[in-house]
Amino acid sequence: MQRRRVFIAINLPEDIKRSLAAYQKKWPEIPVRWTKPENLHITLDFIGYIRDEELVEICKKTKEAVSRHSPFKIKLSKICYGPIDKKPPRMIWAAGEKSREFFSLKEDFDKALGISENREFSPHITLGRIKKWEWQRIDPEDRPIIDESIDLGFSVNSVEVMESTLKRGGAEYTTLESFNLTLNKL
């Protein structure tokens, strides 16, 4: 029985993807596998490997959670190593500012999907994954500092149920369902 590798995401507008991809060229000396621009997104929840019948339920719960929210804005404020509390770093992130609307949406998904995270979630976009073995070979004093302020923002108008297919050249993402944030607050 085939299983799909599924996650819930906020996809980015094309202009934001292009802007973020330009930063990837800024640090050629860092041993990192850069995320393809078309794959840049914010993961709300990673579901894991599921069967098709479970996917139907995930889509139903996603639609219900999304229906309780209005479109909102996300502001990306810096590029840094991540996760912020991990040493050595595992990734290079575009970090988003924490907003009430984002956390309300994330909390709704966690409840609907029965996910409990024991860490504080920070909205971020993975620009690249550090190649651990090569990173460890760089003298700590020679490792570049990445802590760059940026000012990018976009509207979140939909949430997608995505499938990740692991391939030799990296993950390939496919949108399975898209749900618009449409709640009108009076």
ChimeraX commands (.cxc) that place a marker at each C-alpha (Angstrom):
marker #1 position 0.00,0.00,0.00 radius 0.5
marker #1 position 1.48,3.32,-1.12 radius 0.5
marker #1 position 1.81,6.16,1.35 radius 0.5
marker #1 position 2.21,9.86,0.64 radius 0.5
marker #1 position 4.58,12.18,2.52 radius 0.5
marker #1 position 2.28,15.10,3.38 radius 0.5
marker #1 position 2.54,18.50,5.05 radius 0.5
marker #1 position 0.43,21.66,5.43 radius 0.5
marker #1 position 2.03,24.82,4.06 radius 0.5
marker #1 position 1.73,28.46,3.17 radius 0.5
marker #1 position 3.13,28.92,-0.33 radius 0.5
marker #1 position 4.85,32.16,-1.24 radius 0.5
marker #1 position 4.14,34.64,-4.02 radius 0.5
marker #1 position 6.58,34.41,-6.94 radius 0.5
marker #1 position 8.16,37.82,-6.25 radius 0.5
marker #1 position 8.98,36.79,-2.66 radius 0.5
marker #1 position 10.50,33.51,-3.92 radius 0.5
marker #1 position 12.70,35.46,-6.36 radius 0.5
marker #1 position 13.81,37.90,-3.65 radius 0.5
marker #1 position 14.71,35.11,-1.24 radius 0.5
marker #1 position 16.49,33.08,-3.93 radius 0.5
marker #1 position 18.75,36.09,-4.60 radius 0.5
marker #1 position 20.03,35.83,-1.00 radius 0.5
marker #1 position 21.09,32.24,-1.60 radius 0.5
marker #1 position 23.85,33.51,-3.89 radius 0.5
marker #1 position 25.26,35.74,-1.16 radius 0.5
marker #1 position 27.06,32.99,0.78 radius 0.5
marker #1 position 28.73,30.66,-1.76 radius 0.5
marker #1 position 31.36,29.57,0.81 radius 0.5
marker #1 position 28.82,27.92,3.11 radius 0.5
marker #1 position 28.39,24.15,2.61 radius 0.5
marker #1 position 24.64,24.14,2.11 radius 0.5
marker #1 position 22.07,22.47,-0.12 radius 0.5
marker #1 position 19.95,25.42,-1.17 radius 0.5
marker #1 position 16.18,25.04,-1.47 radius 0.5
marker #1 position 14.97,25.40,-5.04 radius 0.5
marker #1 position 13.08,28.71,-5.39 radius 0.5
marker #1 position 9.89,26.92,-6.47 radius 0.5
marker #1 position 9.98,24.92,-3.20 radius 0.5
marker #1 position 10.17,27.88,-0.81 radius 0.5
marker #1 position 7.25,27.84,1.65 radius 0.5
marker #1 position 6.31,28.03,5.34 radius 0.5
marker #1 position 5.43,24.66,6.86 radius 0.5
marker #1 position 2.52,24.86,9.30 radius 0.5
marker #1 position 2.48,21.15,10.16 radius 0.5
marker #1 position 4.36,18.10,8.89 radius 0.5
marker #1 position 1.92,15.19,8.81 radius 0.5
marker #1 position 4.23,12.39,7.65 radius 0.5
marker #1 position 3.50,9.31,5.57 radius 0.5
marker #1 position -0.23,8.65,5.19 radius 0.5
marker #1 position -2.60,6.53,3.12 radius 0.5
marker #1 position -5.05,8.04,0.62 radius 0.5
marker #1 position -8.02,7.54,2.94 radius 0.5
marker #1 position -6.16,9.46,5.67 radius 0.5
marker #1 position -5.46,12.22,3.14 radius 0.5
marker #1 position -9.21,12.75,2.66 radius 0.5
marker #1 position -9.56,13.34,6.41 radius 0.5
marker #1 position -6.54,15.68,6.50 radius 0.5
marker #1 position -8.04,17.76,3.66 radius 0.5
marker #1 position -11.39,17.92,5.46 radius 0.5
marker #1 position -9.77,19.09,8.71 radius 0.5
marker #1 position -7.61,21.60,6.80 radius 0.5
marker #1 position -10.66,23.07,5.09 radius 0.5
marker #1 position -12.47,23.40,8.44 radius 0.5
marker #1 position -9.48,25.09,10.12 radius 0.5
marker #1 position -8.93,27.50,7.22 radius 0.5
marker #1 position -12.62,28.47,7.19 radius 0.5
marker #1 position -12.18,30.09,10.62 radius 0.5
marker #1 position -9.52,32.56,9.41 radius 0.5
marker #1 position -9.22,35.70,7.33 radius 0.5
marker #1 position -6.30,36.57,5.05 radius 0.5
marker #1 position -3.41,38.17,6.93 radius 0.5
marker #1 position 0.11,39.45,6.31 radius 0.5
marker #1 position 3.46,37.89,7.12 radius 0.5
marker #1 position 6.54,40.06,7.44 radius 0.5
marker #1 position 9.95,38.45,6.92 radius 0.5
marker #1 position 12.50,40.38,8.97 radius 0.5
marker #1 position 15.82,38.56,8.85 radius 0.5
marker #1 position 17.96,35.83,7.40 radius 0.5
marker #1 position 19.78,33.78,10.00 radius 0.5
marker #1 position 20.86,30.30,11.02 radius 0.5
marker #1 position 18.12,28.07,12.34 radius 0.5
marker #1 position 16.63,26.61,14.38 radius 0.5
marker #1 position 17.57,29.54,16.53 radius 0.5
marker #1 position 18.01,27.39,19.67 radius 0.5
marker #1 position 20.17,24.72,17.96 radius 0.5
marker #1 position 23.96,24.62,17.95 radius 0.5
marker #1 position 25.40,23.85,15.49 radius 0.5
marker #1 position 22.83,25.29,13.11 radius 0.5
marker #1 position 21.11,22.94,10.67 radius 0.5
marker #1 position 19.61,25.47,8.25 radius 0.5
marker #1 position 19.61,28.97,6.90 radius 0.5
marker #1 position 16.22,30.62,7.43 radius 0.5
marker #1 position 14.24,33.64,6.41 radius 0.5
marker #1 position 12.60,34.33,9.75 radius 0.5
marker #1 position 9.13,35.80,9.99 radius 0.5
marker #1 position 7.82,38.08,12.67 radius 0.5
marker #1 position 5.41,36.49,15.10 radius 0.5
marker #1 position 1.84,37.64,14.60 radius 0.5
marker #1 position -1.40,36.88,16.41 radius 0.5
marker #1 position -3.07,35.82,13.13 radius 0.5
marker #1 position -0.30,33.38,12.24 radius 0.5
marker #1 position -0.27,31.75,15.66 radius 0.5
marker #1 position -4.05,31.51,15.74 radius 0.5
marker #1 position -3.97,29.67,12.40 radius 0.5
marker #1 position -1.11,27.39,13.54 radius 0.5
marker #1 position -2.88,26.62,16.81 radius 0.5
marker #1 position -6.08,25.76,14.94 radius 0.5
marker #1 position -4.19,23.32,12.72 radius 0.5
marker #1 position -2.41,21.70,15.62 radius 0.5
marker #1 position -5.72,21.12,17.41 radius 0.5
marker #1 position -7.56,19.91,14.30 radius 0.5
marker #1 position -4.77,17.49,13.39 radius 0.5
marker #1 position -4.04,16.36,16.95 radius 0.5
marker #1 position -0.46,17.65,16.85 radius 0.5
marker #1 position 1.23,18.87,20.00 radius 0.5
marker #1 position 4.60,20.56,19.65 radius 0.5
marker #1 position 6.70,20.93,22.76 radius 0.5
marker #1 position 8.67,23.84,21.33 radius 0.5
marker #1 position 7.79,27.38,20.41 radius 0.5
marker #1 position 7.10,27.58,16.70 radius 0.5
marker #1 position 8.69,30.37,14.75 radius 0.5
marker #1 position 7.40,31.17,11.24 radius 0.5
marker #1 position 10.30,30.62,8.88 radius 0.5
marker #1 position 11.25,29.64,5.35 radius 0.5
marker #1 position 14.11,27.18,4.93 radius 0.5
marker #1 position 16.47,28.72,2.37 radius 0.5
marker #1 position 18.98,25.89,2.69 radius 0.5
marker #1 position 20.10,22.92,4.75 radius 0.5
marker #1 position 23.66,22.92,6.05 radius 0.5
marker #1 position 25.80,19.94,5.05 radius 0.5
marker #1 position 26.76,18.85,8.55 radius 0.5
marker #1 position 29.95,16.97,7.72 radius 0.5
marker #1 position 31.40,19.80,5.64 radius 0.5
marker #1 position 30.29,22.42,8.19 radius 0.5
marker #1 position 32.11,20.64,11.00 radius 0.5
marker #1 position 35.33,20.76,8.97 radius 0.5
marker #1 position 35.28,24.59,8.90 radius 0.5
marker #1 position 37.13,26.22,11.77 radius 0.5
marker #1 position 34.46,27.87,13.99 radius 0.5
marker #1 position 36.21,31.23,13.67 radius 0.5
marker #1 position 36.01,30.98,9.86 radius 0.5
marker #1 position 32.28,30.28,9.73 radius 0.5
marker #1 position 30.38,33.23,8.27 radius 0.5
marker #1 position 27.94,35.10,10.47 radius 0.5
marker #1 position 24.47,35.20,8.96 radius 0.5
marker #1 position 22.24,37.73,10.64 radius 0.5
marker #1 position 20.87,39.98,7.93 radius 0.5
marker #1 position 17.88,42.26,8.32 radius 0.5
marker #1 position 15.39,42.09,5.47 radius 0.5
marker #1 position 12.04,43.71,4.85 radius 0.5
marker #1 position 9.78,41.46,2.82 radius 0.5
marker #1 position 6.07,40.97,3.33 radius 0.5
marker #1 position 3.19,39.20,1.68 radius 0.5
marker #1 position -0.46,38.37,2.18 radius 0.5
marker #1 position -1.48,34.87,3.17 radius 0.5
marker #1 position -4.65,34.12,1.22 radius 0.5
marker #1 position -4.56,30.32,1.18 radius 0.5
marker #1 position -3.14,27.23,2.84 radius 0.5
marker #1 position -2.12,24.14,0.91 radius 0.5
marker #1 position -2.00,20.42,1.60 radius 0.5
marker #1 position 1.29,19.43,-0.03 radius 0.5
marker #1 position 3.00,16.18,-0.96 radius 0.5
marker #1 position 6.77,15.84,-0.74 radius 0.5
marker #1 position 8.43,13.29,-3.02 radius 0.5
marker #1 position 12.05,12.62,-2.11 radius 0.5
marker #1 position 14.33,12.42,-5.14 radius 0.5
marker #1 position 18.08,12.37,-5.73 radius 0.5
marker #1 position 18.18,16.08,-6.56 radius 0.5
marker #1 position 16.12,17.01,-3.50 radius 0.5
marker #1 position 12.47,17.01,-2.54 radius 0.5
marker #1 position 9.82,17.77,-5.11 radius 0.5
marker #1 position 6.59,19.35,-3.84 radius 0.5
marker #1 position 3.12,19.04,-5.30 radius 0.5
marker #1 position -0.01,20.88,-4.17 radius 0.5
marker #1 position -2.75,18.32,-3.48 radius 0.5
marker #1 position -5.43,20.78,-2.27 radius 0.5
marker #1 position -5.56,24.53,-1.74 radius 0.5
marker #1 position -7.97,26.25,0.65 radius 0.5
marker #1 position -8.62,30.01,0.65 radius 0.5
marker #1 position -8.74,32.04,3.84 radius 0.5
marker #1 position -12.06,33.79,3.45 radius 0.5
marker #1 position -13.61,34.47,6.84 radius 0.5
marker #1 position -15.06,37.97,6.85 radius 0.5
marker #1 position -14.76,39.63,10.23 radius 0.5
marker #1 position -17.47,42.21,10.73 radius 0.5
marker link #1:1,2 radius 0.2
marker link #1:2,3 radius 0.2
marker link #1:3,4 radius 0.2
marker link #1:4,5 radius 0.2
marker link #1:5,6 radius 0.2
marker link #1:6,7 radius 0.2
marker link #1:7,8 radius 0.2
marker link #1:8,9 radius 0.2
marker link #1:9,10 radius 0.2
marker link #1:10,11 radius 0.2
marker link #1:11,12 radius 0.2
marker link #1:12,13 radius 0.2
marker link #1:13,14 radius 0.2
marker link #1:14,15 radius 0.2
marker link #1:15,16 radius 0.2
marker link #1:16,17 radius 0.2
marker link #1:17,18 radius 0.2
marker link #1:18,19 radius 0.2
marker link #1:19,20 radius 0.2
marker link #1:20,21 radius 0.2
marker link #1:21,22 radius 0.2
marker link #1:22,23 radius 0.2
marker link #1:23,24 radius 0.2
marker link #1:24,25 radius 0.2
marker link #1:25,26 radius 0.2
marker link #1:26,27 radius 0.2
marker link #1:27,28 radius 0.2
marker link #1:28,29 radius 0.2
marker link #1:29,30 radius 0.2
marker link #1:30,31 radius 0.2
marker link #1:31,32 radius 0.2
marker link #1:32,33 radius 0.2
marker link #1:33,34 radius 0.2
marker link #1:34,35 radius 0.2
marker link #1:35,36 radius 0.2
marker link #1:36,37 radius 0.2
marker link #1:37,38 radius 0.2
marker link #1:38,39 radius 0.2
marker link #1:39,40 radius 0.2
marker link #1:40,41 radius 0.2
marker link #1:41,42 radius 0.2
marker link #1:42,43 radius 0.2
marker link #1:43,44 radius 0.2
marker link #1:44,45 radius 0.2
marker link #1:45,46 radius 0.2
marker link #1:46,47 radius 0.2
marker link #1:47,48 radius 0.2
marker link #1:48,49 radius 0.2
marker link #1:49,50 radius 0.2
marker link #1:50,51 radius 0.2
marker link #1:51,52 radius 0.2
marker link #1:52,53 radius 0.2
marker link #1:53,54 radius 0.2
marker link #1:54,55 radius 0.2
marker link #1:55,56 radius 0.2
marker link #1:56,57 radius 0.2
marker link #1:57,58 radius 0.2
marker link #1:58,59 radius 0.2
marker link #1:59,60 radius 0.2
marker link #1:60,61 radius 0.2
marker link #1:61,62 radius 0.2
marker link #1:62,63 radius 0.2
marker link #1:63,64 radius 0.2
marker link #1:64,65 radius 0.2
marker link #1:65,66 radius 0.2
marker link #1:66,67 radius 0.2
marker link #1:67,68 radius 0.2
marker link #1:68,69 radius 0.2
marker link #1:69,70 radius 0.2
marker link #1:70,71 radius 0.2
marker link #1:71,72 radius 0.2
marker link #1:72,73 radius 0.2
marker link #1:73,74 radius 0.2
marker link #1:74,75 radius 0.2
marker link #1:75,76 radius 0.2
marker link #1:76,77 radius 0.2
marker link #1:77,78 radius 0.2
marker link #1:78,79 radius 0.2
marker link #1:79,80 radius 0.2
marker link #1:80,81 radius 0.2
marker link #1:81,82 radius 0.2
marker link #1:82,83 radius 0.2
marker link #1:83,84 radius 0.2
marker link #1:84,85 radius 0.2
marker link #1:85,86 radius 0.2
marker link #1:86,87 radius 0.2
marker link #1:87,88 radius 0.2
marker link #1:88,89 radius 0.2
marker link #1:89,90 radius 0.2
marker link #1:90,91 radius 0.2
marker link #1:91,92 radius 0.2
marker link #1:92,93 radius 0.2
marker link #1:93,94 radius 0.2
marker link #1:94,95 radius 0.2
marker link #1:95,96 radius 0.2
marker link #1:96,97 radius 0.2
marker link #1:97,98 radius 0.2
marker link #1:98,99 radius 0.2
marker link #1:99,100 radius 0.2
marker link #1:100,101 radius 0.2
marker link #1:101,102 radius 0.2
marker link #1:102,103 radius 0.2
marker link #1:103,104 radius 0.2
marker link #1:104,105 radius 0.2
marker link #1:105,106 radius 0.2
marker link #1:106,107 radius 0.2
marker link #1:107,108 radius 0.2
marker link #1:108,109 radius 0.2
marker link #1:109,110 radius 0.2
marker link #1:110,111 radius 0.2
marker link #1:111,112 radius 0.2
marker link #1:112,113 radius 0.2
marker link #1:113,114 radius 0.2
marker link #1:114,115 radius 0.2
marker link #1:115,116 radius 0.2
marker link #1:116,117 radius 0.2
marker link #1:117,118 radius 0.2
marker link #1:118,119 radius 0.2
marker link #1:119,120 radius 0.2
marker link #1:120,121 radius 0.2
marker link #1:121,122 radius 0.2
marker link #1:122,123 radius 0.2
marker link #1:123,124 radius 0.2
marker link #1:124,125 radius 0.2
marker link #1:125,126 radius 0.2
marker link #1:126,127 radius 0.2
marker link #1:127,128 radius 0.2
marker link #1:128,129 radius 0.2
marker link #1:129,130 radius 0.2
marker link #1:130,131 radius 0.2
marker link #1:131,132 radius 0.2
marker link #1:132,133 radius 0.2
marker link #1:133,134 radius 0.2
marker link #1:134,135 radius 0.2
marker link #1:135,136 radius 0.2
marker link #1:136,137 radius 0.2
marker link #1:137,138 radius 0.2
marker link #1:138,139 radius 0.2
marker link #1:139,140 radius 0.2
marker link #1:140,141 radius 0.2
marker link #1:141,142 radius 0.2
marker link #1:142,143 radius 0.2
marker link #1:143,144 radius 0.2
marker link #1:144,145 radius 0.2
marker link #1:145,146 radius 0.2
marker link #1:146,147 radius 0.2
marker link #1:147,148 radius 0.2
marker link #1:148,149 radius 0.2
marker link #1:149,150 radius 0.2
marker link #1:150,151 radius 0.2
marker link #1:151,152 radius 0.2
marker link #1:152,153 radius 0.2
marker link #1:153,154 radius 0.2
marker link #1:154,155 radius 0.2
marker link #1:155,156 radius 0.2
marker link #1:156,157 radius 0.2
marker link #1:157,158 radius 0.2
marker link #1:158,159 radius 0.2
marker link #1:159,160 radius 0.2
marker link #1:160,161 radius 0.2
marker link #1:161,162 radius 0.2
marker link #1:162,163 radius 0.2
marker link #1:163,164 radius 0.2
marker link #1:164,165 radius 0.2
marker link #1:165,166 radius 0.2
marker link #1:166,167 radius 0.2
marker link #1:167,168 radius 0.2
marker link #1:168,169 radius 0.2
marker link #1:169,170 radius 0.2
marker link #1:170,171 radius 0.2
marker link #1:171,172 radius 0.2
marker link #1:172,173 radius 0.2
marker link #1:173,174 radius 0.2
marker link #1:174,175 radius 0.2
marker link #1:175,176 radius 0.2
marker link #1:176,177 radius 0.2
marker link #1:177,178 radius 0.2
marker link #1:178,179 radius 0.2
marker link #1:179,180 radius 0.2
marker link #1:180,181 radius 0.2
marker link #1:181,182 radius 0.2
marker link #1:182,183 radius 0.2
marker link #1:183,184 radius 0.2
marker link #1:184,185 radius 0.2
marker link #1:185,186 radius 0.2
view
